[in-house]
């Protein structure tokens, strides 16, 4: 099992860098790695679909999709 993530920070990215609206830099105690907001949203959707979190309504998902590069598929 990997070490727990010890820190999460938000970093600024250049618009020409990628389509992500935000990138989070995580540190597991020895390495830094980046996770896009869209990846986090995709993980949240999977957690919702598998019952790990309460359902979020379609309107919320639609609002999020309109403000990010993440593609919502109801």
N, C-alpha and C positions, 0 to 999 in steps of 0.2 A: 504494500500500500504506500502511495506517495505521501510525503509530508503535507500537512495542512497549509493552505495559503495563508501567509502571515501578513500580507499587506495588499491593498488595492488602491490605486491612484488613477485619477482621470488625467489624460494628457491632451494637449491641443495637437491637432493634425492639420496639415495643409490640405485645402480642398482638392487640389490636383492629385493628392496622394492616393485616395481611394474614395469609394462611395459611402463609407461609414460616417454616421453623424457623430459618433464618439468611439473612442478606443480606450479600453481600460488596461492598465499595465498591472499585472499580478505578479507577486513574488512568492515562491514556495519555500523560501529560506535560503536557496542557493541559486536559483535562476529567475530572471524576469521573463515574462511572456505576455503578449498582447492578445486581448479578446475584444472583438468588435461588439457594439451594442446589438447589432443584428444577430450575432451568434448567441448572445445572452437571451434575446427575445425568442429565438428558435428553441433554446433549451427550456425557457419558461413555458412555451407552447407544448412541448413534449411532456413536461412535468404535469401540466394541466390535463392533457389527454390521457395520462396514465394514473390520474387521481392523486398525485402527490401534493397538489395545491387545489384550493376551491376553484370552480369554474369562473372565468372572467367573461363578461358578456361580449358579444360580437361587435357592439358599438365601440367598446374600449379598444379591441384589437384593430378595428378600422381606423380609429384616431391615431393609434401608434403607427400603423402602416403608412398613413398620410404624412407623418412627420419624420419618417426614416426611410432608408433604402430597403428595409425588410419587406418581403412580400407575404401578405396575409392570404391564406387560402381557407375559407370557412369549411 
